[in-house]
Amino acid sequence: MTSCQLENNKTIVEVNKKITKVEKKIVKVEKKIVEFVNVNKLKEKKQKNTNIIFYLVGDPYFIQGVEYVPEENYHYDQSGLATFYDKELHNVKTANNDLNKVTELLGRHKTLPLPSIVKITNLENGSSLII
């Protein structure tokens, strides 16, 4: 998952507006024939193209005897509880080699590709944010 860092004196709504602008830019790039390539399939494709956006679908793995199989799923929808991590993960590397910071909003998921953009909604009050 991707993360966004809150800048000084910015609210989550302002950060969401900024992310929306970035998403629009990505759509414009897609119209210029941007190709999404799974890193695992990259060896099969020996094509040089500067407009390739890379993402990683990890290998299956086990945690406490439970198997998790990462997969591409563009229509993923899940309801559940969110977990809050405080200072215990500050400056610890994430799976995609970024550093956790207490000033960032991070999303973690067991099977989504890295990076992913995810909209999270509080079902009690309807508030949402994109990370």
C-alpha positions in Angstrom: 0.0 0.0 0.0 1.0 3.5 -0.5 1.2 6.1 2.3 0.7 9.8 2.4 2.3 12.1 4.9 0.3 14.9 6.5 2.0 18.2 5.9 2.1 20.9 8.6 -1.3 22.5 9.2 -3.0 20.3 6.6 -6.2 18.4 7.3 -7.0 15.0 6.0 -9.6 16.6 3.6 -6.8 18.8 2.1 -4.6 15.7 1.7 -7.4 13.8 0.0 -7.9 16.7 -2.5 -4.2 16.5 -3.2 -4.4 12.8 -3.8 -7.4 13.3 -6.1 -5.3 15.7 -8.2 -2.5 13.1 -8.4 -5.0 10.4 -9.5 -6.2 12.7 -12.3 -2.6 13.1 -13.5 -2.2 9.3 -13.5 -5.3 8.9 -15.7 -3.9 11.4 -18.2 -0.7 9.4 -18.3 -2.7 6.2 -18.9 -4.2 7.8 -22.0 -0.6 8.1 -23.3 -0.5 4.3 -23.2 1.0 3.6 -19.8 1.3 -0.1 -19.3 0.9 -1.7 -15.9 3.3 -4.7 -15.5 3.4 -7.2 -12.7 7.0 -7.5 -11.6 6.6 -11.2 -11.3 5.8 -11.4 -15.1 8.5 -8.9 -16.1 11.1 -11.6 -16.9 8.7 -12.9 -19.5 8.4 -9.4 -21.1 11.8 -8.1 -22.4 10.4 -4.9 -23.6 12.0 -1.5 -22.9 9.4 1.2 -22.2 9.8 4.3 -20.1 6.0 4.5 -19.4 5.8 1.2 -17.4 4.5 1.5 -13.8 5.7 -1.3 -11.6 3.9 -3.0 -8.8 4.5 -6.2 -6.9 2.2 -9.1 -6.2 4.1 -11.0 -3.5 4.5 -14.8 -3.2 2.2 -16.8 -0.9 3.3 -16.9 2.7 2.2 -18.3 6.1 1.5 -16.5 9.4 0.8 -18.8 12.4 -0.3 -21.6 10.1 -2.6 -19.5 7.9 -1.7 -19.2 4.2 -2.1 -15.8 2.6 -2.0 -15.6 -1.2 -1.4 -12.1 -2.7 -3.4 -11.5 -5.9 -4.4 -8.9 -8.4 -8.0 -7.9 -7.6 -9.2 -4.5 -9.0 -12.7 -4.8 -7.5 -11.7 -5.7 -3.9 -14.2 -4.7 -1.2 -13.9 -5.7 2.4 -15.5 -4.6 5.7 -13.7 -5.1 9.0 -11.9 -3.5 11.8 -8.9 -1.2 11.4 -5.9 -1.3 13.7 -3.9 1.6 14.9 -0.2 1.4 15.3 1.5 4.0 17.5 5.2 4.7 18.0 6.2 1.0 18.1 6.6 1.0 14.3 8.2 4.4 13.9 11.3 4.2 11.5 10.7 0.5 10.8 10.8 -0.4 7.1 7.6 -1.4 5.4 7.3 -4.3 2.9 8.0 -1.9 0.0 11.1 -0.5 1.7 9.6 2.8 2.9 10.1 3.9 6.5 7.1 4.1 8.9 6.7 7.5 10.4 4.3 8.5 13.2 3.2 11.5 11.0 2.0 9.3 8.1 -1.2 7.5 7.3 -0.3 3.9 6.3 -2.4 1.1 5.1 -1.6 -2.6 5.5 -3.2 -5.6 3.9 -2.3 -9.2 3.7 -3.0 -9.8 0.0 -3.2 -6.5 -2.0 -0.4 -5.6 -4.4 2.3 -3.0 -3.5 1.6 -0.2 -4.0 -2.2 0.0 -3.8 -4.4 3.0 -3.4 -7.3 2.2 -0.9 -10.3 4.2 0.2 -11.1 3.6 3.9 -14.6 4.5 5.2 -15.8 4.7 8.8 -19.1 2.9 8.6 -20.4 4.7 11.7 -20.1 8.2 10.4 -19.4 7.9 6.7 -16.0 9.7 6.9 -13.4 8.4 4.5 -9.9 8.9 3.4 -7.7 7.6 0.6 -4.2 6.1 1.4 
